[in-house]
Every structure is written in structure tokens, then in C-alpha cells.
Amino acid sequence: MTHLVLSLNNYLINPITFVINSIYEIIVQILQSVEDSKNSKAQYEVARMLHREYQNESFDYVHHLVKQGNLNELVK
């Protein structure tokens, strides 16, 4: 009898656990995408502001340095 109860329990719990874990992973991926998007937009805005100060550098170069986190290479 105990074996039957445990077997039924595993039969019902495993699919439910799989569905819950799948939903959790989807939510995590969505939130990660939102975070990446906001980070990308913030990097673009920082590069835009820095480009005004360092006009002798191309915007693409400044944006690249911002994405790499290596602003020491900027020279006025």
C-alpha cells in the first residue's frame, strides 16, 4: 500500500514540479532580458553624454569603451 501511495505521489508531483520549474525559468529569462535591455539603454545614454564631452572621438568608439568599461582610453 505504501509503495502504491509513493508511486502515485511521484507520478503526480514530477509533472507538476516540471511545469513549475519551466515557468520559473521562463520568468527568469524574461527578467534577464529586461535587465539587459535597460543596461544597454543606460550604456547608450552614457556614451551619448560622454561623446558631447569628447567630440574628437567617434560615437561608436565611445560607446564601445562604455560597454567594455574602459573609459581610461578617452583623451580630450
TIZAVO-566385 format. One record per atom (N, C-alpha, C, CB): x, y, z; residue in three letters; atom name; residue number from 0. Coordinates in steps of 0.05 Angstrom, whole numbers, plus 5000, padded with zeros to 4 digits. Glycine has a CB too. Example, Ala and Ser with C-alpha at 12.3 -4.5 7.8 and 13.67 -1.06 7.14 Angstrom:
% TIZAVO-566385
R / px / py / pz / code / site / pos
R / 5264 / 4886 / 5156 / ALA / N / 0
R / 5246 / 4910 / 5156 / ALA / CA / 0
R / 5264 / 4934 / 5156 / ALA / C / 0
R / 5226 / 4911 / 5181 / ALA / CB / 0
R / 5257 / 4955 / 5142 / SER / N / 1
R / 5273 / 4979 / 5143 / SER / CA / 1
R / 5258 / 5001 / 5157 / SER / C / 1
R / 5282 / 4988 / 5114 / SER / CB / 1
This chain:
% TIZAVO-566385
R / px / py / pz / code / site / pos
R / 5017 / 4976 / 5000 / MET / N / 0
R / 5000 / 5000 / 5000 / MET / CA / 0
R / 5017 / 5025 / 5000 / MET / C / 0
R / 4981 / 5000 / 5024 / MET / CB / 0
R / 5038 / 5025 / 5016 / THR / N / 1
R / 5056 / 5049 / 5018 / THR / CA / 1
R / 5070 / 5053 / 4991 / THR / C / 1
R / 5076 / 5045 / 5040 / THR / CB / 1
R / 5078 / 5031 / 4979 / HIS / N / 2
R / 5091 / 5034 / 4953 / HIS / CA / 2
R / 5072 / 5046 / 4932 / HIS / C / 2
R / 5101 / 5006 / 4943 / HIS / CB / 2
R / 5047 / 5038 / 4933 / LEU / N / 3
R / 5028 / 5049 / 4914 / LEU / CA / 3
R / 5024 / 5079 / 4919 / LEU / C / 3
R / 5001 / 5035 / 4917 / LEU / CB / 3
R / 5022 / 5087 / 4944 / VAL / N / 4
R / 5019 / 5116 / 4950 / VAL / CA / 4
R / 5043 / 5132 / 4941 / VAL / C / 4
R / 5015 / 5120 / 4981 / VAL / CB / 4
R / 5067 / 5121 / 4946 / LEU / N / 5
R / 5091 / 5135 / 4937 / LEU / CA / 5
R / 5093 / 5136 / 4907 / LEU / C / 5
R / 5116 / 5121 / 4949 / LEU / CB / 5
R / 5085 / 5115 / 4893 / SER / N / 6
R / 5085 / 5115 / 4864 / SER / CA / 6
R / 5066 / 5135 / 4853 / SER / C / 6
R / 5079 / 5087 / 4854 / SER / CB / 6
R / 5042 / 5136 / 4864 / LEU / N / 7
R / 5022 / 5156 / 4855 / LEU / CA / 7
R / 5032 / 5184 / 4861 / LEU / C / 7
R / 4995 / 5151 / 4868 / LEU / CB / 7
R / 5044 / 5188 / 4884 / ASN / N / 8
R / 5054 / 5214 / 4892 / ASN / CA / 8
R / 5076 / 5223 / 4872 / ASN / C / 8
R / 5066 / 5213 / 4921 / ASN / CB / 8
R / 5095 / 5206 / 4865 / ASN / N / 9
R / 5115 / 5213 / 4845 / ASN / CA / 9
R / 5104 / 5217 / 4818 / ASN / C / 9
R / 5136 / 5190 / 4844 / ASN / CB / 9
R / 5084 / 5202 / 4811 / TYR / N / 10
R / 5071 / 5205 / 4785 / TYR / CA / 10
R / 5057 / 5232 / 4782 / TYR / C / 10
R / 5050 / 5182 / 4780 / TYR / CB / 10
R / 5046 / 5242 / 4804 / LEU / N / 11
R / 5032 / 5268 / 4803 / LEU / CA / 11
R / 5051 / 5291 / 4808 / LEU / C / 11
R / 5010 / 5268 / 4824 / LEU / CB / 11
R / 5071 / 5288 / 4826 / ILE / N / 12
R / 5088 / 5310 / 4833 / ILE / CA / 12
R / 5108 / 5316 / 4812 / ILE / C / 12
R / 5102 / 5303 / 4859 / ILE / CB / 12
R / 5120 / 5297 / 4799 / ASN / N / 13
R / 5141 / 5302 / 4779 / ASN / CA / 13
R / 5131 / 5320 / 4756 / ASN / C / 13
R / 5150 / 5276 / 4767 / ASN / CB / 13
R / 5108 / 5315 / 4744 / PRO / N / 14
R / 5099 / 5334 / 4723 / PRO / CA / 14
R / 5093 / 5362 / 4733 / PRO / C / 14
R / 5074 / 5323 / 4709 / PRO / CB / 14
R / 5082 / 5363 / 4757 / ILE / N / 15
R / 5076 / 5390 / 4769 / ILE / CA / 15
R / 5102 / 5405 / 4774 / ILE / C / 15
R / 5060 / 5387 / 4795 / ILE / CB / 15
R / 5122 / 5391 / 4785 / THR / N / 16
R / 5148 / 5403 / 4790 / THR / CA / 16
R / 5161 / 5412 / 4764 / THR / C / 16
R / 5166 / 5383 / 4805 / THR / CB / 16
R / 5159 / 5396 / 4743 / PHE / N / 17
R / 5170 / 5403 / 4717 / PHE / CA / 17
R / 5157 / 5429 / 4707 / PHE / C / 17
R / 5166 / 5380 / 4697 / PHE / CB / 17
R / 5131 / 5431 / 4709 / VAL / N / 18
R / 5116 / 5454 / 4699 / VAL / CA / 18
R / 5124 / 5479 / 4715 / VAL / C / 18
R / 5086 / 5450 / 4700 / VAL / CB / 18
R / 5125 / 5476 / 4741 / ILE / N / 19
R / 5133 / 5499 / 4758 / ILE / CA / 19
R / 5161 / 5508 / 4752 / ILE / C / 19
R / 5130 / 5492 / 4788 / ILE / CB / 19
R / 5179 / 5489 / 4749 / ASN / N / 20
R / 5207 / 5497 / 4742 / ASN / CA / 20
R / 5209 / 5509 / 4715 / ASN / C / 20
R / 5225 / 5472 / 4744 / ASN / CB / 20
R / 5193 / 5500 / 4696 / SER / N / 21
R / 5193 / 5512 / 4669 / SER / CA / 21
R / 5183 / 5541 / 4670 / SER / C / 21
R / 5176 / 5495 / 4650 / SER / CB / 21
R / 5162 / 5545 / 4684 / ILE / N / 22
R / 5151 / 5572 / 4687 / ILE / CA / 22
R / 5171 / 5590 / 4701 / ILE / C / 22
R / 5124 / 5572 / 4703 / ILE / CB / 22
R / 5184 / 5580 / 4721 / TYR / N / 23
R / 5204 / 5596 / 4735 / TYR / CA / 23
R / 5227 / 5603 / 4716 / TYR / C / 23
R / 5216 / 5580 / 4759 / TYR / CB / 23
R / 5237 / 5584 / 4700 / GLU / N / 24
R / 5258 / 5590 / 4681 / GLU / CA / 24
R / 5250 / 5611 / 4661 / GLU / C / 24
R / 5267 / 5564 / 4667 / GLU / CB / 24
R / 5226 / 5609 / 4651 / ILE / N / 25
R / 5216 / 5629 / 4632 / ILE / CA / 25
R / 5215 / 5657 / 4644 / ILE / C / 25
R / 5187 / 5621 / 4622 / ILE / CB / 25
R / 5205 / 5659 / 4669 / ILE / N / 26
R / 5204 / 5685 / 4683 / ILE / CA / 26
R / 5232 / 5696 / 4687 / ILE / C / 26
R / 5189 / 5682 / 4710 / ILE / CB / 26
R / 5251 / 5678 / 4695 / VAL / N / 27
R / 5279 / 5687 / 4699 / VAL / CA / 27
R / 5290 / 5698 / 4673 / VAL / C / 27
R / 5296 / 5664 / 4710 / VAL / CB / 27
R / 5285 / 5684 / 4651 / GLN / N / 28
R / 5295 / 5693 / 4625 / GLN / CA / 28
R / 5283 / 5719 / 4616 / GLN / C / 28
R / 5290 / 5672 / 4603 / GLN / CB / 28
R / 5258 / 5723 / 4621 / ILE / N / 29
R / 5244 / 5748 / 4615 / ILE / CA / 29
R / 5256 / 5771 / 4631 / ILE / C / 29
R / 5214 / 5746 / 4620 / ILE / CB / 29
R / 5260 / 5767 / 4657 / LEU / N / 30
R / 5271 / 5787 / 4674 / LEU / CA / 30
R / 5300 / 5793 / 4666 / LEU / C / 30
R / 5270 / 5779 / 4704 / LEU / CB / 30
R / 5315 / 5773 / 4659 / GLN / N / 31
R / 5343 / 5778 / 4650 / GLN / CA / 31
R / 5343 / 5794 / 4624 / GLN / C / 31
R / 5357 / 5751 / 4645 / GLN / CB / 31
R / 5324 / 5789 / 4606 / SER / N / 32
R / 5323 / 5804 / 4582 / SER / CA / 32
R / 5316 / 5834 / 4587 / SER / C / 32
R / 5302 / 5792 / 4563 / SER / CB / 32
R / 5298 / 5838 / 4606 / VAL / N / 33
R / 5291 / 5866 / 4613 / VAL / CA / 33
R / 5315 / 5880 / 4625 / VAL / C / 33
R / 5267 / 5866 / 4633 / VAL / CB / 33
R / 5329 / 5866 / 4643 / GLU / N / 34
R / 5353 / 5878 / 4655 / GLU / CA / 34
R / 5374 / 5884 / 4634 / GLU / C / 34
R / 5365 / 5859 / 4676 / GLU / CB / 34
R / 5379 / 5866 / 4615 / ASP / N / 35
R / 5399 / 5870 / 4594 / ASP / CA / 35
R / 5391 / 5894 / 4577 / ASP / C / 35
R / 5402 / 5845 / 4577 / ASP / CB / 35
R / 5365 / 5896 / 4571 / SER / N / 36
R / 5355 / 5918 / 4555 / SER / CA / 36
R / 5359 / 5945 / 4569 / SER / C / 36
R / 5325 / 5915 / 4549 / SER / CB / 36
R / 5353 / 5946 / 4594 / LYS / N / 37
R / 5357 / 5971 / 4609 / LYS / CA / 37
R / 5387 / 5978 / 4612 / LYS / C / 37
R / 5345 / 5969 / 4638 / LYS / CB / 37
R / 5403 / 5958 / 4615 / ASN / N / 38
R / 5432 / 5962 / 4616 / ASN / CA / 38
R / 5443 / 5973 / 4590 / ASN / C / 38
R / 5447 / 5936 / 4624 / ASN / CB / 38
R / 5433 / 5962 / 4568 / SER / N / 39
R / 5442 / 5971 / 4542 / SER / CA / 39
R / 5433 / 6000 / 4537 / SER / C / 39
R / 5430 / 5952 / 4520 / SER / CB / 39
R / 5409 / 6006 / 4544 / LYS / N / 40
R / 5399 / 6034 / 4541 / LYS / CA / 40
R / 5416 / 6053 / 4558 / LYS / C / 40
R / 5369 / 6036 / 4548 / LYS / CB / 40
R / 5422 / 6045 / 4582 / ALA / N / 41
R / 5438 / 6063 / 4600 / ALA / CA / 41
R / 5466 / 6067 / 4589 / ALA / C / 41
R / 5440 / 6050 / 4629 / ALA / CB / 41
R / 5478 / 6046 / 4578 / GLN / N / 42
R / 5504 / 6048 / 4566 / GLN / CA / 42
R / 5503 / 6067 / 4542 / GLN / C / 42
R / 5515 / 6021 / 4557 / GLN / CB / 42
R / 5483 / 6066 / 4526 / TYR / N / 43
R / 5479 / 6083 / 4503 / TYR / CA / 43
R / 5477 / 6112 / 4512 / TYR / C / 43
R / 5455 / 6075 / 4487 / TYR / CB / 43
R / 5461 / 6117 / 4533 / GLU / N / 44
R / 5458 / 6145 / 4543 / GLU / CA / 44
R / 5484 / 6155 / 4554 / GLU / C / 44
R / 5435 / 6146 / 4564 / GLU / CB / 44
R / 5499 / 6139 / 4569 / VAL / N / 45
R / 5524 / 6148 / 4580 / VAL / CA / 45
R / 5544 / 6154 / 4557 / VAL / C / 45
R / 5537 / 6126 / 4598 / VAL / CB / 45
R / 5544 / 6137 / 4537 / ALA / N / 46
R / 5561 / 6142 / 4513 / ALA / CA / 46
R / 5553 / 6168 / 4499 / ALA / C / 46
R / 5560 / 6119 / 4494 / ALA / CB / 46
R / 5528 / 6173 / 4497 / ARG / N / 47
R / 5518 / 6198 / 4484 / ARG / CA / 47
R / 5527 / 6222 / 4500 / ARG / C / 47
R / 5487 / 6198 / 4482 / ARG / CB / 47
R / 5526 / 6221 / 4526 / MET / N / 48
R / 5535 / 6244 / 4543 / MET / CA / 48
R / 5565 / 6247 / 4541 / MET / C / 48
R / 5526 / 6240 / 4572 / MET / CB / 48
R / 5579 / 6225 / 4542 / LEU / N / 49
R / 5609 / 6227 / 4540 / LEU / CA / 49
R / 5618 / 6237 / 4513 / LEU / C / 49
R / 5621 / 6200 / 4546 / LEU / CB / 49
R / 5603 / 6230 / 4492 / HIS / N / 50
R / 5611 / 6238 / 4465 / HIS / CA / 50
R / 5609 / 6269 / 4463 / HIS / C / 50
R / 5593 / 6225 / 4444 / HIS / CB / 50
R / 5591 / 6281 / 4477 / ARG / N / 51
R / 5589 / 6310 / 4477 / ARG / CA / 51
R / 5615 / 6323 / 4488 / ARG / C / 51
R / 5564 / 6320 / 4493 / ARG / CB / 51
R / 5626 / 6309 / 4509 / GLU / N / 52
R / 5650 / 6319 / 4522 / GLU / CA / 52
R / 5675 / 6313 / 4505 / GLU / C / 52
R / 5652 / 6308 / 4550 / GLU / CB / 52
R / 5675 / 6289 / 4493 / TYR / N / 53
R / 5698 / 6280 / 4477 / TYR / CA / 53
R / 5690 / 6280 / 4448 / TYR / C / 53
R / 5708 / 6252 / 4487 / TYR / CB / 53
R / 5687 / 6303 / 4436 / GLN / N / 54
R / 5677 / 6305 / 4409 / GLN / CA / 54
R / 5697 / 6296 / 4388 / GLN / C / 54
R / 5668 / 6333 / 4403 / GLN / CB / 54
R / 5723 / 6295 / 4395 / ASN / N / 55
R / 5743 / 6287 / 4376 / ASN / CA / 55
R / 5742 / 6256 / 4372 / ASN / C / 55
R / 5770 / 6295 / 4385 / ASN / CB / 55
R / 5728 / 6242 / 4389 / GLU / N / 56
R / 5726 / 6213 / 4386 / GLU / CA / 56
R / 5699 / 6206 / 4372 / GLU / C / 56
R / 5727 / 6198 / 4413 / GLU / CB / 56
R / 5698 / 6185 / 4357 / SER / N / 57
R / 5673 / 6177 / 4344 / SER / CA / 57
R / 5654 / 6166 / 4366 / SER / C / 57
R / 5678 / 6156 / 4322 / SER / CB / 57
R / 5628 / 6168 / 4360 / PHE / N / 58
R / 5608 / 6158 / 4379 / PHE / CA / 58
R / 5611 / 6128 / 4382 / PHE / C / 58
R / 5580 / 6165 / 4369 / PHE / CB / 58
R / 5616 / 6114 / 4360 / ASP / N / 59
R / 5619 / 6085 / 4362 / ASP / CA / 59
R / 5642 / 6076 / 4380 / ASP / C / 59
R / 5623 / 6073 / 4334 / ASP / CB / 59
R / 5664 / 6091 / 4379 / TYR / N / 60
R / 5687 / 6085 / 4396 / TYR / CA / 60
R / 5680 / 6090 / 4425 / TYR / C / 60
R / 5711 / 6102 / 4387 / TYR / CB / 60
R / 5667 / 6113 / 4431 / VAL / N / 61
R / 5660 / 6119 / 4458 / VAL / CA / 61
R / 5640 / 6098 / 4469 / VAL / C / 61
R / 5647 / 6148 / 4460 / VAL / CB / 61
R / 5621 / 6091 / 4452 / HIS / N / 62
R / 5601 / 6071 / 4460 / HIS / CA / 62
R / 5615 / 6044 / 4466 / HIS / C / 62
R / 5579 / 6067 / 4439 / HIS / CB / 62
R / 5634 / 6037 / 4449 / HIS / N / 63
R / 5649 / 6012 / 4454 / HIS / CA / 63
R / 5664 / 6013 / 4480 / HIS / C / 63
R / 5669 / 6007 / 4431 / HIS / CB / 63
R / 5676 / 6035 / 4486 / LEU / N / 64
R / 5691 / 6038 / 4512 / LEU / CA / 64
R / 5672 / 6036 / 4535 / LEU / C / 64
R / 5707 / 6064 / 4512 / LEU / CB / 64
R / 5649 / 6048 / 4533 / VAL / N / 65
R / 5629 / 6047 / 4555 / VAL / CA / 65
R / 5620 / 6018 / 4559 / VAL / C / 65
R / 5605 / 6065 / 4549 / VAL / CB / 65
R / 5615 / 6004 / 4537 / LYS / N / 66
R / 5607 / 5976 / 4540 / LYS / CA / 66
R / 5629 / 5958 / 4552 / LYS / C / 66
R / 5599 / 5964 / 4513 / LYS / CB / 66
R / 5654 / 5965 / 4546 / GLN / N / 67
R / 5676 / 5950 / 4557 / GLN / CA / 67
R / 5684 / 5959 / 4585 / GLN / C / 67
R / 5700 / 5952 / 4539 / GLN / CB / 67
R / 5674 / 5982 / 4593 / GLY / N / 68
R / 5680 / 5993 / 4619 / GLY / CA / 68
R / 5708 / 6004 / 4621 / GLY / C / 68
R / 5676 / 5971 / 4641 / GLY / CB / 68
R / 5719 / 6012 / 4598 / ASN / N / 69
R / 5747 / 6021 / 4597 / ASN / CA / 69
R / 5748 / 6050 / 4588 / ASN / C / 69
R / 5764 / 6003 / 4578 / ASN / CB / 69
R / 5740 / 6068 / 4605 / LEU / N / 70
R / 5738 / 6096 / 4598 / LEU / CA / 70
R / 5765 / 6111 / 4601 / LEU / C / 70
R / 5718 / 6110 / 4615 / LEU / CB / 70
R / 5785 / 6097 / 4611 / ASN / N / 71
R / 5812 / 6109 / 4614 / ASN / CA / 71
R / 5825 / 6116 / 4588 / ASN / C / 71
R / 5830 / 6091 / 4630 / ASN / CB / 71
R / 5816 / 6104 / 4566 / GLU / N / 72
R / 5828 / 6109 / 4540 / GLU / CA / 72
R / 5818 / 6135 / 4527 / GLU / C / 72
R / 5822 / 6087 / 4521 / GLU / CB / 72
R / 5797 / 6147 / 4538 / LEU / N / 73
R / 5787 / 6173 / 4527 / LEU / CA / 73
R / 5806 / 6195 / 4533 / LEU / C / 73
R / 5759 / 6179 / 4538 / LEU / CB / 73
R / 5813 / 6211 / 4512 / VAL / N / 74
R / 5831 / 6233 / 4515 / VAL / CA / 74
R / 5818 / 6258 / 4503 / VAL / C / 74
R / 5859 / 6228 / 4502 / VAL / CB / 74
R / 5818 / 6280 / 4517 / LYS / N / 75
R / 5806 / 6305 / 4507 / LYS / CA / 75
R / 5823 / 6317 / 4485 / LYS / C / 75
R / 5801 / 6325 / 4529 / LYS / CB / 75
